[in-house]
Amino acid sequence: MENNYAITNFIHREMAMDIEEGRCGGSVCTRFPPEPNGYLHIGSAYAINISYSAVEKLGGKFNLRFDDTNPAKEDIEFVQSIMDDMLWMGYDFGEKELYGSDYFDQIYEWAIQLIKKGKAYVCDLTPEQMRGYRGTLNEPGKESPYRNRSVEENLNLFERMRKGEFEAGTKVLRAKIDMASPNMNMRDPAIYRIMKVSHYRTGDKWCIYPMYDYAHPLQDAIEGITHSLCSVEFKDHRPLYEWVLNELEIKRAPKQREFGRMNLKGVVTSKRYLRELVFGKYVDGWDDPRLPTLRGLRRRGYTPEVIKRFLGEIGVSRSESEVDIAMLDHCLREELKLKVPNVMAVLKPLKVIITNYPAGESEVLSVSNNNDNPELGTREVPFGRELYIDQDDFMENPAPKYHRLYPGGEVRLKGAYIIKCDCAIKDDITGEIIELHCSYDPATKSGAGTSDKKVKGVIQWVSAAHAIKAEVRLIESLLLPVEKQRKDVEDWKENLNPESMLIIEDCYIEPFVKGAKPEDKLQFMRQGYFCVDSKYTTGDKLVFNRITALKDSYKK
């Protein structure tokens, strides 16, 4: 990759200096190491983008490596989804993906090396006992009574662990470092545990699996990673990362460097919480458009360009940061406002009869596709005697400065004529207004009328005879606003927003949308940006998800 990007953050500056001073062989190699136990979300994209953009800026290689050392939660479904999402985002991981499980034999041999050096031992403490021996932030830990087993005994026990002679939880292999270390991660951490679980790739070959903090630096070393970039919560794990590499005398060892974690305000990005939502059926799968998963964002209507624009806007910090989701919506509006057609859609239809328009006749009007971008041209919109307008565009008893339709009032129909409301027809039983009778002024045709008459209000409409019926989903935050969340709940899911998705089944849209395909995007005038749903749209049914409203609340 050519170095044609400006260096914009502290991570990339340090990497550039390492290249210049010859500390990494002249080029960088980075990686993204997801555990295949869920779908990627926007926080994942943030992390990927930092490592991937380093290669774009500085030249080198980028690897996708699955950290599949915990078979109890991993599945091939997640592997495939991660690869699909990365390719959709434009993150090229080369000829093939890599797997930590491919290195299990080598990682096991390195564990034997540590035992032979007296740097690892088999411990029989239960998990509860290990936690008790570990100490606290203010008190040193206690050494395990099994810490001084002989090399021969440890080799024998470790081999028997591999053969499956012991049950899970009865033994672990621990690194022998320092139980008095102020860094809790260095207090003889477990580096292998017994798990009698079939692995999705290696089957039943193994019943012991390496721990992440032990396997990760070795996987990096095997692949020739020069810079292992991770979020700041792993900073206290860096001494262990370096200890493993030093004790095994790894030449040209990779460097771990940390960046600040990015959190989205009011958005669920914890993988554990996302799993609870999906497996508890609180949402419609991993691709639910209310979720911040890349699959959910895609279905909702966000594009890779929008997401990358957002990631570029927030930059990279040294410490954890919280970003308002409104900034993502701002990036979407900036990306789409000149690119997508603006169409008329009536979400809450109210029938209008133009009483002085000839029955059985219609005409075609020319309307601009995008008022901000004339290059998108125009489209033909049919007009007839019967129309639909939005219920919110009529008020029987108008409030002050109300400039839309009311009895005796006039408005302009977008791209069409000025109409006057002559009377409102009500349901005999409920008293609800079910129809408006209006008259139009033929001399006020937009762009071709002979009248210079002007009105303050302009409303959208669709021809009842030509409209396309659709289902529209208005999507809001999955969580209640902070001020409405209860603090005394035992289960965080009690603060889910019951109105996070409002489904409107009988909406009417102008015929321009006929033939719209999944993931097509449009602006519904005055309503927001919408995307054709890829899951429920069929040949007979058109479903739209609202990506975001038109109003931009993000301020730079």
FENCOR-V685245 format. One record per pair of residues at least 12 apart in sequence whose ideal C-beta (glycine too) atoms are under 10 Angstrom apart, sorted by the first residue. I is the first residue (numbers start at 1). J is the second residue. Records with the same first field share a line. If there is no record, write none. Layout:
I: J ; J
This chain:
1: 27 ; 52 ; 55 ; 56 ; 57 ; 58 ; 59 ; 60 ; 61 ; 62 ; 92
2: 56 ; 57 ; 59
3: 16 ; 19 ; 55 ; 56 ; 57 ; 58 ; 59 ; 60
4: 56 ; 57 ; 59
5: 53 ; 54 ; 56 ; 57 ; 58
6: 57
7: 54 ; 57 ; 58
8: 53 ; 57 ; 312 ; 315 ; 316
9: 50 ; 53 ; 54 ; 57 ; 259 ; 315 ; 316 ; 317 ; 318
10: 257 ; 259 ; 316 ; 317 ; 318
11: 30 ; 50 ; 51 ; 53 ; 54 ; 227 ; 229 ; 257 ; 258 ; 259 ; 316 ; 318
12: 28 ; 50 ; 53 ; 54 ; 56 ; 57 ; 58 ; 227 ; 229 ; 316
14: 227 ; 255 ; 257
15: 28 ; 30 ; 54 ; 55 ; 57 ; 58 ; 60 ; 226 ; 227 ; 229 ; 255 ; 257
16: 28 ; 54 ; 57 ; 58
18: 58 ; 226 ; 227 ; 255 ; 257
19: 58 ; 59 ; 60 ; 226
23: 226 ; 252 ; 255
24: 58 ; 60 ; 224 ; 225 ; 226 ; 227 ; 252 ; 254 ; 255
25: 60 ; 224 ; 226 ; 252
26: 59 ; 60 ; 226
27: 55 ; 58 ; 59 ; 60 ; 61 ; 226
28: 51 ; 54 ; 55 ; 57 ; 58 ; 59 ; 60 ; 61 ; 62 ; 225 ; 226 ; 227
29: 51 ; 54 ; 55 ; 60 ; 61 ; 62 ; 63 ; 220 ; 223 ; 224 ; 225 ; 226 ; 227 ; 228 ; 254
30: 48 ; 50 ; 51 ; 52 ; 53 ; 54 ; 55 ; 58 ; 60 ; 61 ; 62 ; 63 ; 220 ; 225 ; 226 ; 227 ; 228 ; 229 ; 254
31: 48 ; 51 ; 52 ; 61 ; 62 ; 63 ; 64 ; 65 ; 67 ; 93 ; 98 ; 216 ; 219 ; 220 ; 223 ; 224 ; 225 ; 226 ; 227 ; 228 ; 229 ; 254
32: 44 ; 45 ; 47 ; 48 ; 49 ; 50 ; 51 ; 52 ; 62 ; 63 ; 64 ; 65 ; 66 ; 67 ; 82 ; 86 ; 91 ; 93 ; 229
33: 47 ; 51 ; 63 ; 64 ; 65 ; 66 ; 67 ; 68 ; 98 ; 100 ; 212 ; 215 ; 216 ; 219 ; 220 ; 223 ; 225 ; 228 ; 230
34: 47 ; 48 ; 64 ; 65 ; 66 ; 67 ; 68 ; 78 ; 79 ; 82 ; 86 ; 271
35: 66 ; 67 ; 68 ; 69 ; 70 ; 73 ; 74 ; 78 ; 82 ; 100 ; 212 ; 271
36: 66 ; 67 ; 68 ; 70 ; 71 ; 73 ; 74 ; 75 ; 76 ; 77 ; 78 ; 79 ; 80 ; 81 ; 82 ; 83 ; 99 ; 200 ; 201
37: 67 ; 68 ; 70 ; 71 ; 72 ; 73 ; 74 ; 75 ; 78 ; 271 ; 272 ; 275
38: 73 ; 74 ; 75 ; 77 ; 78 ; 81 ; 82 ; 271 ; 272 ; 274 ; 275 ; 278 ; 286 ; 293
39: 77 ; 78 ; 81 ; 82 ; 84 ; 85 ; 271 ; 274 ; 275 ; 278 ; 285 ; 286 ; 287 ; 291 ; 293 ; 294 ; 295 ; 296
40: 78 ; 81 ; 82 ; 83 ; 84 ; 85 ; 86 ; 88 ; 89 ; 271 ; 286 ; 292 ; 293 ; 294 ; 295 ; 297
41: 85 ; 264 ; 267 ; 268 ; 269 ; 270 ; 271 ; 274 ; 286 ; 291 ; 292 ; 293 ; 294 ; 295 ; 296 ; 297
42: 262 ; 264 ; 267 ; 269 ; 291 ; 292 ; 293 ; 294 ; 296 ; 297 ; 302 ; 307 ; 310 ; 311 ; 323 ; 325 ; 328
43: 231 ; 261 ; 262 ; 263 ; 264 ; 267 ; 269 ; 270 ; 271 ; 292
44: 82 ; 85 ; 86 ; 89 ; 269 ; 271 ; 292 ; 293 ; 294
45: 85 ; 86 ; 89 ; 91 ; 262 ; 292 ; 294 ; 297 ; 304 ; 307 ; 308 ; 310 ; 311
46: 231 ; 259 ; 260 ; 261 ; 262 ; 263 ; 264 ; 269 ; 307 ; 310 ; 311 ; 314 ; 316 ; 323
47: 229 ; 230 ; 231 ; 259 ; 261 ; 262
48: 62 ; 64 ; 82 ; 85 ; 86 ; 89 ; 91 ; 93 ; 229 ; 294 ; 311
49: 89 ; 91 ; 307 ; 308 ; 310 ; 311 ; 312 ; 316
50: 229 ; 230 ; 231 ; 257 ; 259 ; 262 ; 311 ; 316
51: 63 ; 91 ; 225 ; 227 ; 228 ; 229 ; 230 ; 259
52: 64 ; 86 ; 89 ; 90 ; 91 ; 92 ; 93
53: 91 ; 308 ; 311 ; 312 ; 316
54: 226 ; 227 ; 229
55: 91 ; 92 ; 227
56: 92
58: 227
60: 226 ; 227
61: 93 ; 94 ; 223 ; 224 ; 225 ; 226
62: 91 ; 92 ; 93 ; 94 ; 225
63: 93 ; 94 ; 96 ; 97 ; 98 ; 219 ; 220 ; 223 ; 224 ; 225
64: 79 ; 82 ; 83 ; 86 ; 87 ; 91 ; 92 ; 93 ; 94 ; 96 ; 97 ; 98 ; 99
65: 93 ; 97 ; 98 ; 99 ; 100 ; 102 ; 103 ; 216 ; 219 ; 220 ; 222 ; 223 ; 225
66: 78 ; 79 ; 82 ; 83 ; 97 ; 98 ; 99 ; 100 ; 101 ; 102 ; 200 ; 201 ; 219
67: 99 ; 100 ; 101 ; 212 ; 215 ; 216 ; 219
68: 99 ; 100 ; 101 ; 102 ; 104 ; 199 ; 200 ; 201 ; 202 ; 209 ; 215
69: 100 ; 101 ; 103 ; 104 ; 107 ; 192 ; 193 ; 195 ; 199 ; 206 ; 209 ; 210 ; 211 ; 212 ; 214 ; 215 ; 216 ; 219
70: 193 ; 195 ; 197 ; 199 ; 209 ; 210 ; 211 ; 212
71: 101 ; 195 ; 196 ; 197 ; 198 ; 199 ; 200 ; 201 ; 202 ; 203 ; 206 ; 209
72: 168 ; 195 ; 197 ; 198 ; 199 ; 209
73: 197 ; 271 ; 275
74: 101 ; 197 ; 199 ; 200 ; 201
75: 200
76: 200 ; 201
77: 200 ; 286
78: 200 ; 286
79: 97 ; 99 ; 200 ; 201
81: 286 ; 287 ; 293 ; 294 ; 295
82: 97 ; 294
83: 96 ; 97
84: 294 ; 295 ; 298
85: 293 ; 294 ; 295 ; 297 ; 298 ; 304
86: 294
87: 304
88: 294 ; 295 ; 298 ; 303 ; 304 ; 307
89: 294 ; 298 ; 303 ; 304 ; 305 ; 307 ; 308
90: 304 ; 305 ; 307 ; 308
91: 304 ; 308
98: 219 ; 222 ; 223
99: 200 ; 201 ; 202 ; 219
100: 201 ; 209 ; 210 ; 212 ; 215 ; 216 ; 218 ; 219 ; 222 ; 223
101: 199 ; 200 ; 201 ; 202 ; 205 ; 206 ; 209 ; 210 ; 215 ; 219
102: 201 ; 202 ; 219 ; 222
103: 210 ; 215 ; 218 ; 219 ; 221 ; 222 ; 223
104: 199 ; 201 ; 202 ; 205 ; 206 ; 208 ; 209 ; 210 ; 215
105: 205 ; 206
106: 218 ; 219 ; 221 ; 222
107: 191 ; 192 ; 209 ; 210 ; 214 ; 215 ; 218 ; 219 ; 222
108: 158 ; 162 ; 192 ; 206 ; 208 ; 209 ; 210
110: 191 ; 210 ; 214 ; 215 ; 218 ; 221 ; 222 ; 244 ; 247 ; 248 ; 250
111: 158 ; 162 ; 173 ; 175 ; 191 ; 192 ; 208 ; 210 ; 214 ; 215 ; 218 ; 248
112: 154 ; 155 ; 158 ; 159 ; 173
113: 247 ; 248 ; 249
114: 154 ; 173 ; 175 ; 176 ; 191 ; 214 ; 244 ; 247 ; 248
115: 149 ; 151 ; 152 ; 153 ; 154 ; 155 ; 157 ; 158 ; 173 ; 176
116: 151 ; 152 ; 154 ; 155
117: 151 ; 176 ; 247 ; 248 ; 249
118: 148 ; 150 ; 151 ; 154 ; 176
119: 174 ; 175 ; 176 ; 177 ; 191 ; 243 ; 244 ; 247 ; 248
120: 151 ; 154 ; 158 ; 173 ; 174 ; 175 ; 176 ; 177 ; 188 ; 191 ; 192 ; 214 ; 247
121: 144 ; 146 ; 147 ; 148 ; 149 ; 150 ; 151 ; 153 ; 154 ; 157 ; 158 ; 172 ; 173 ; 174 ; 175 ; 176 ; 188
122: 144 ; 146 ; 149 ; 153 ; 154 ; 155 ; 156 ; 157 ; 158 ; 159 ; 160 ; 161 ; 166 ; 171 ; 172 ; 173 ; 174 ; 192
123: 144 ; 145 ; 146 ; 147 ; 149 ; 154 ; 157 ; 171 ; 172 ; 173 ; 174 ; 176 ; 188 ; 190
124: 144 ; 145 ; 146 ; 149 ; 157 ; 166 ; 170 ; 171 ; 172
125: 144 ; 145 ; 146 ; 147 ; 170 ; 171 ; 172 ; 174 ; 190
126: 169 ; 170 ; 171 ; 172
127: 168 ; 169 ; 172 ; 190 ; 193
128: 169
129: 144 ; 145
130: 144 ; 172 ; 174 ; 187 ; 188 ; 189 ; 190
133: 145 ; 147 ; 179 ; 187 ; 188
134: 179 ; 184 ; 187 ; 188 ; 189
135: 179 ; 180 ; 181 ; 184 ; 187
136: 184
137: 182 ; 183 ; 184
138: 182
139: 180
140: 178 ; 179 ; 180 ; 181 ; 182 ; 187
141: 178 ; 179 ; 180 ; 181 ; 184 ; 186 ; 187 ; 188
142: 179 ; 180 ; 187
143: 176 ; 178 ; 179 ; 180 ; 187 ; 188
144: 174 ; 176 ; 179 ; 188
146: 171 ; 174
147: 174 ; 176 ; 179 ; 188
148: 176
154: 173 ; 174 ; 176
157: 171 ; 173
158: 171 ; 173 ; 192 ; 208
161: 173 ; 192 ; 193 ; 194 ; 207 ; 208
162: 192 ; 194 ; 205 ; 206 ; 207 ; 208
163: 207 ; 208
164: 194 ; 196 ; 204 ; 206 ; 207 ; 208
165: 194 ; 207
166: 194 ; 196 ; 207 ; 208
167: 194 ; 196 ; 207
168: 193 ; 194 ; 195 ; 196 ; 197 ; 207 ; 208
169: 193 ; 194 ; 195
170: 194
171: 192 ; 193 ; 194 ; 208
172: 189 ; 190 ; 191 ; 192 ; 193 ; 194 ; 208 ; 211
173: 190 ; 191 ; 192 ; 193 ; 194 ; 208 ; 210 ; 211 ; 214
174: 187 ; 188 ; 189 ; 190 ; 191 ; 192 ; 211 ; 214
175: 187 ; 188 ; 189 ; 190 ; 191 ; 192 ; 211 ; 213 ; 214 ; 240 ; 243 ; 244 ; 247
176: 188 ; 247
177: 189 ; 239 ; 240 ; 243 ; 247
178: 243
181: 239 ; 240
183: 236 ; 237 ; 238 ; 239 ; 240
184: 236
185: 213 ; 234 ; 236 ; 237 ; 238 ; 239 ; 240 ; 241 ; 243
186: 236 ; 237 ; 239 ; 240 ; 243
189: 211 ; 213 ; 214 ; 237 ; 240 ; 243 ; 244
190: 210 ; 211 ; 213 ; 214
191: 210 ; 211 ; 212 ; 213 ; 214 ; 215 ; 240 ; 244
192: 208 ; 209 ; 210 ; 211 ; 214 ; 215
193: 208 ; 209 ; 210 ; 211
194: 207 ; 208 ; 209
195: 207 ; 208 ; 209
196: 208
197: 209
212: 234 ; 237
213: 234 ; 237 ; 240 ; 241 ; 243 ; 244
214: 240 ; 241 ; 243 ; 244
215: 244
216: 228 ; 230 ; 234 ; 237 ; 240 ; 241 ; 244 ; 254 ; 256
217: 237 ; 238 ; 240 ; 241 ; 242 ; 243 ; 244 ; 245 ; 246 ; 248 ; 250 ; 253 ; 254 ; 256
218: 241 ; 244 ; 245 ; 248 ; 250 ; 254
219: 254
220: 241 ; 245 ; 250 ; 253 ; 254 ; 255 ; 256
221: 244 ; 245 ; 248 ; 250 ; 251 ; 252 ; 253 ; 254
222: 250
223: 254
224: 252 ; 254
225: 253 ; 254 ; 255 ; 256
226: 252 ; 253 ; 254 ; 255
227: 254 ; 255 ; 256 ; 257
228: 241 ; 253 ; 254 ; 255 ; 256 ; 257 ; 258
229: 255 ; 256 ; 257 ; 258 ; 259 ; 316
230: 256 ; 257 ; 258 ; 259 ; 261
231: 258 ; 259 ; 260 ; 261 ; 262 ; 320
232: 258 ; 259 ; 260 ; 261 ; 317 ; 318 ; 319 ; 320 ; 321
233: 258 ; 260 ; 261 ; 320
234: 256 ; 257 ; 258 ; 261
235: 256 ; 257 ; 258
236: 258
237: 256 ; 258
238: 255 ; 256 ; 257 ; 258
239: 256
240: 256
241: 253 ; 254 ; 255 ; 256
242: 254 ; 255 ; 256
258: 318 ; 319
259: 316 ; 317 ; 318 ; 319 ; 320
260: 315 ; 316 ; 317 ; 318 ; 319 ; 320 ; 321
261: 317 ; 319 ; 320 ; 321 ; 322
262: 311 ; 314 ; 315 ; 316 ; 317 ; 320 ; 321 ; 322 ; 323
263: 320 ; 321 ; 322 ; 323
264: 292 ; 310 ; 314 ; 322 ; 323 ; 324 ; 325 ; 327 ; 328
265: 322 ; 323 ; 324 ; 325 ; 326 ; 327 ; 477 ; 479 ; 482
266: 322 ; 324 ; 325 ; 326 ; 477 ; 478 ; 479 ; 480 ; 481 ; 482 ; 485 ; 497
267: 290 ; 291 ; 292 ; 322 ; 323 ; 324 ; 325 ; 328 ; 477 ; 478 ; 479
268: 283 ; 290 ; 291 ; 292 ; 477 ; 478 ; 479 ; 492 ; 493 ; 496
269: 291 ; 292 ; 293
270: 492
271: 293
273: 492 ; 493
274: 286 ; 288 ; 291 ; 292 ; 293 ; 296
276: 491 ; 492 ; 493
277: 290 ; 291 ; 478 ; 493 ; 496
278: 291 ; 293
280: 493
282: 478 ; 493 ; 496 ; 500
283: 296 ; 478 ; 496 ; 500 ; 501
284: 296 ; 299 ; 501 ; 535 ; 536
285: 299 ; 535
286: 299
287: 299 ; 300 ; 534 ; 535
288: 300 ; 475 ; 478 ; 500 ; 501 ; 535
289: 301 ; 302 ; 473 ; 475 ; 500 ; 501 ; 531 ; 533 ; 534 ; 535 ; 545 ; 546 ; 547
290: 473 ; 475 ; 476 ; 477 ; 478 ; 479 ; 496 ; 497 ; 500 ; 501 ; 545
291: 478
292: 325 ; 328 ; 478
294: 307
295: 534
296: 475 ; 478
297: 328 ; 332 ; 547
298: 519 ; 531 ; 534
299: 518 ; 519 ; 531 ; 532 ; 533 ; 534 ; 535 ; 536 ; 545
300: 332 ; 473 ; 475 ; 529 ; 530 ; 531 ; 533 ; 534 ; 545 ; 546 ; 547 ; 548
301: 332 ; 336 ; 475 ; 519 ; 520 ; 521 ; 522 ; 529 ; 530 ; 531 ; 532 ; 533 ; 534 ; 544 ; 545 ; 546 ; 547 ; 548
302: 328 ; 329 ; 331 ; 332 ; 335 ; 336 ; 521 ; 529 ; 531 ; 547 ; 548
303: 331 ; 332 ; 335 ; 336 ; 339 ; 519 ; 521 ; 531 ; 547
305: 331 ; 332 ; 335 ; 336 ; 339
306: 328 ; 329 ; 330 ; 331 ; 332 ; 333 ; 334 ; 335 ; 336 ; 547
307: 328 ; 331 ; 332 ; 335
308: 331 ; 335
309: 328 ; 330 ; 331 ; 332 ; 334 ; 335
310: 323 ; 325 ; 327 ; 328 ; 329 ; 330 ; 331 ; 332 ; 334 ; 335
311: 328 ; 331
312: 331
313: 327 ; 328 ; 330 ; 331 ; 334 ; 554 ; 556
314: 327 ; 328 ; 331
324: 553 ; 554 ; 555
325: 477 ; 548 ; 553 ; 554
326: 548 ; 551 ; 552 ; 553 ; 554 ; 555
327: 552 ; 553 ; 554 ; 555 ; 556
328: 548 ; 554
329: 528 ; 529 ; 547 ; 548 ; 549 ; 550 ; 551 ; 552 ; 553 ; 554
330: 548 ; 552 ; 553 ; 554 ; 555 ; 556
331: 548 ; 554
332: 521 ; 529 ; 547 ; 548 ; 552
333: 523 ; 528 ; 529 ; 547 ; 548 ; 549 ; 550 ; 551 ; 552 ; 554
334: 552 ; 554
335: 521 ; 529
336: 521 ; 522 ; 523 ; 529 ; 531 ; 547 ; 548
337: 370 ; 372 ; 373 ; 523 ; 529 ; 550 ; 552
338: 370 ; 372 ; 373 ; 375 ; 376
339: 370 ; 373 ; 376 ; 521 ; 523
340: 369 ; 370 ; 373 ; 376 ; 520 ; 521 ; 522 ; 523 ; 529 ; 530 ; 531
341: 367 ; 368 ; 369 ; 370 ; 373 ; 376 ; 377 ; 378 ; 379 ; 512 ; 513 ; 520 ; 521 ; 522 ; 523
342: 367 ; 368 ; 369 ; 370 ; 371 ; 372 ; 373 ; 376 ; 379 ; 414 ; 460 ; 512 ; 522 ; 523 ; 524 ; 525 ; 526 ; 529
343: 367 ; 369 ; 379 ; 381 ; 460 ; 462 ; 468 ; 509 ; 510 ; 511 ; 512 ; 513 ; 516 ; 522 ; 523 ; 524 ; 525 ; 527 ; 530
344: 367 ; 381 ; 388 ; 389 ; 390 ; 413 ; 414 ; 415 ; 416 ; 459 ; 460 ; 461 ; 462 ; 463 ; 467 ; 508 ; 509 ; 510 ; 512 ; 524 ; 525 ; 526 ; 527
345: 388 ; 390 ; 460 ; 462 ; 467 ; 468 ; 470 ; 472 ; 507 ; 508 ; 509 ; 510 ; 513 ; 522 ; 523 ; 524 ; 525 ; 526 ; 527 ; 528 ; 530 ; 544
346: 387 ; 388 ; 389 ; 390 ; 391 ; 392 ; 393 ; 459 ; 460 ; 461 ; 462 ; 464 ; 467 ; 506 ; 507 ; 508 ; 509 ; 510 ; 524 ; 527
347: 390 ; 391 ; 392 ; 470 ; 472 ; 474 ; 502 ; 504 ; 506 ; 507 ; 508 ; 509 ; 524 ; 526 ; 527 ; 544 ; 546
348: 388 ; 389 ; 390 ; 391 ; 392 ; 393 ; 504 ; 506 ; 507 ; 508
349: 387 ; 388 ; 389 ; 390 ; 391 ; 462 ; 464 ; 467 ; 469 ; 504 ; 506 ; 507 ; 508
350: 387 ; 388 ; 389 ; 390 ; 391 ; 392 ; 393 ; 394 ; 405 ; 424 ; 433 ; 434 ; 435 ; 436
351: 386 ; 387 ; 388 ; 389 ; 425 ; 433 ; 434 ; 435 ; 436 ; 437 ; 464
352: 385 ; 386 ; 387 ; 388 ; 389 ; 393 ; 394 ; 405 ; 413 ; 419 ; 421 ; 435 ; 436 ; 437 ; 438 ; 440 ; 461 ; 464
353: 385 ; 386 ; 387 ; 422 ; 425 ; 435 ; 436 ; 437 ; 438 ; 439 ; 464
354: 383 ; 384 ; 385 ; 386 ; 387 ; 413 ; 416 ; 417 ; 419 ; 436 ; 437 ; 438 ; 439 ; 440
355: 385 ; 422 ; 423 ; 437 ; 438 ; 439 ; 440
356: 385 ; 419 ; 420 ; 422 ; 437 ; 438 ; 439 ; 440 ; 441 ; 442
357: 383 ; 384 ; 385 ; 386 ; 387 ; 417 ; 419 ; 438 ; 439 ; 440 ; 442
358: 384 ; 385
359: 384 ; 385 ; 386
360: 384 ; 385 ; 465
361: 383 ; 384 ; 385
362: 382 ; 383 ; 384 ; 385 ; 386 ; 463 ; 465 ; 466
363: 380 ; 381 ; 382 ; 383 ; 384 ; 416 ; 445 ; 463
364: 379 ; 380 ; 381 ; 382 ; 383 ; 463 ; 466
365: 378 ; 379 ; 380 ; 381 ; 382 ; 383 ; 413 ; 414 ; 415 ; 416 ; 417 ; 445 ; 446 ; 447 ; 448 ; 463
366: 378 ; 379 ; 380 ; 381 ; 415 ; 446 ; 447 ; 448
367: 379 ; 380 ; 381 ; 414 ; 415 ; 416 ; 446 ; 447 ; 510 ; 512
368: 414 ; 415 ; 447
369: 512 ; 522 ; 523
370: 523
371: 525
378: 415
379: 415 ; 510 ; 511 ; 512
380: 510 ; 511 ; 512
381: 414 ; 415 ; 416 ; 461 ; 462 ; 463 ; 466 ; 510 ; 511 ; 512
382: 462 ; 463 ; 465 ; 466 ; 467 ; 510 ; 511
383: 413 ; 415 ; 416 ; 417 ; 440 ; 445 ; 461 ; 462 ; 463 ; 465 ; 466
384: 463 ; 464 ; 465 ; 466
385: 440 ; 463 ; 464 ; 465
386: 435 ; 463 ; 464 ; 465 ; 466 ; 467
387: 413 ; 416 ; 419 ; 436 ; 438 ; 440 ; 461 ; 462 ; 463 ; 464 ; 465 ; 466 ; 467 ; 508
388: 460 ; 461 ; 462 ; 463 ; 464 ; 467 ; 507 ; 508 ; 509
389: 404 ; 405 ; 411 ; 413 ; 419 ; 436 ; 438 ; 459 ; 460 ; 461 ; 462 ; 508
390: 404 ; 405 ; 459 ; 460 ; 461 ; 462 ; 507 ; 508 ; 526 ; 527
391: 432 ; 433
392: 404 ; 459 ; 526
393: 405 ; 406 ; 411 ; 457 ; 458 ; 459 ; 460 ; 461 ; 526
394: 406 ; 407 ; 409 ; 411 ; 421 ; 424 ; 433 ; 436 ; 459
395: 407 ; 409 ; 433
396: 421 ; 424 ; 426 ; 433
401: 456
402: 456 ; 457
403: 455 ; 456 ; 457 ; 458 ; 459
404: 421 ; 455 ; 456 ; 457 ; 458 ; 459
405: 419 ; 420 ; 421 ; 424 ; 436 ; 438 ; 457 ; 459
406: 421 ; 424 ; 436 ; 457
407: 420 ; 421 ; 422 ; 423 ; 424 ; 436
408: 420 ; 421 ; 422 ; 423
409: 421 ; 438 ; 455 ; 456 ; 457
410: 438 ; 439 ; 440 ; 441 ; 444 ; 453 ; 454 ; 455 ; 456 ; 457
411: 438 ; 455 ; 456 ; 457 ; 458 ; 459 ; 461
412: 441 ; 444 ; 446 ; 453 ; 454 ; 455 ; 456 ; 457 ; 458 ; 459
413: 438 ; 440 ; 444 ; 446 ; 458 ; 459 ; 460 ; 461
414: 446 ; 458 ; 459 ; 460 ; 461 ; 525 ; 526
415: 445 ; 446 ; 447 ; 458 ; 460 ; 461
416: 440 ; 444 ; 445 ; 446 ; 447 ; 458 ; 461 ; 463
417: 438 ; 439 ; 440 ; 441 ; 442 ; 443 ; 444 ; 445 ; 446 ; 449 ; 451
418: 439 ; 440 ; 441 ; 442 ; 443 ; 444 ; 445 ; 446 ; 449 ; 451 ; 453 ; 454 ; 455 ; 457 ; 458
419: 436 ; 438 ; 439 ; 440 ; 441 ; 444 ; 455 ; 459 ; 461
420: 438 ; 439 ; 440 ; 441 ; 455
421: 436 ; 437 ; 438 ; 439
422: 436 ; 437 ; 438 ; 439
423: 435 ; 436 ; 437 ; 438
424: 436 ; 437 ; 438
425: 437
441: 453
446: 458
458: 525 ; 526
459: 525 ; 526
460: 510 ; 524 ; 525 ; 526 ; 527
461: 508 ; 510
462: 507 ; 508 ; 509 ; 510 ; 511 ; 512
463: 508 ; 510 ; 511
464: 508
465: 511
466: 508 ; 510 ; 511 ; 514
467: 507 ; 508 ; 509 ; 510 ; 511 ; 513
468: 507 ; 508 ; 509 ; 510 ; 511 ; 512 ; 513 ; 514 ; 515 ; 516 ; 542
469: 505 ; 506 ; 507 ; 508 ; 509 ; 541 ; 542
470: 504 ; 505 ; 506 ; 507 ; 508 ; 509 ; 513 ; 516 ; 530 ; 532 ; 533 ; 537 ; 541 ; 542 ; 543 ; 544
471: 503 ; 504 ; 505 ; 506 ; 507 ; 533 ; 536 ; 537 ; 541 ; 542 ; 543 ; 544 ; 545
472: 502 ; 503 ; 504 ; 505 ; 506 ; 507 ; 509 ; 524 ; 527 ; 530 ; 533 ; 542 ; 543 ; 544 ; 545 ; 546
473: 501 ; 502 ; 503 ; 504 ; 505 ; 530 ; 531 ; 533 ; 536 ; 543 ; 544 ; 545 ; 546
474: 499 ; 500 ; 501 ; 502 ; 503 ; 504 ; 527 ; 528 ; 530 ; 544 ; 545 ; 546 ; 549
475: 500 ; 501 ; 502 ; 528 ; 545 ; 546 ; 547 ; 548
476: 497 ; 499 ; 500 ; 501 ; 502 ; 546 ; 549
477: 496 ; 497 ; 499 ; 500
478: 493 ; 495 ; 496 ; 497 ; 500 ; 501
479: 492 ; 493 ; 495 ; 496 ; 497 ; 500
480: 494 ; 495 ; 496 ; 497 ; 498 ; 499 ; 500
481: 495 ; 497
482: 495
484: 497
485: 497
501: 545 ; 546
502: 546
503: 543
504: 544 ; 546
505: 541 ; 543
507: 524 ; 527 ; 542 ; 544
509: 522 ; 524 ; 530 ; 542 ; 544
510: 525
513: 530 ; 532 ; 542 ; 544
514: 542
515: 542
516: 530 ; 531 ; 532 ; 537 ; 542 ; 544
517: 532 ; 534 ; 537
518: 531 ; 532 ; 533 ; 534 ; 535 ; 536 ; 537 ; 538 ; 543
519: 531 ; 532 ; 533 ; 534 ; 537
520: 532 ; 534 ; 537 ; 544
521: 544 ; 547
522: 544 ; 547
523: 547 ; 550
524: 544 ; 546 ; 550
525: 550
526: 549 ; 550
527: 544 ; 546 ; 549 ; 550
528: 546 ; 547 ; 548 ; 549 ; 550 ; 551
529: 545 ; 546 ; 547 ; 548 ; 549 ; 550
530: 544 ; 545 ; 546 ; 547 ; 548
531: 543 ; 544 ; 545 ; 546 ; 547
532: 544 ; 545
533: 545
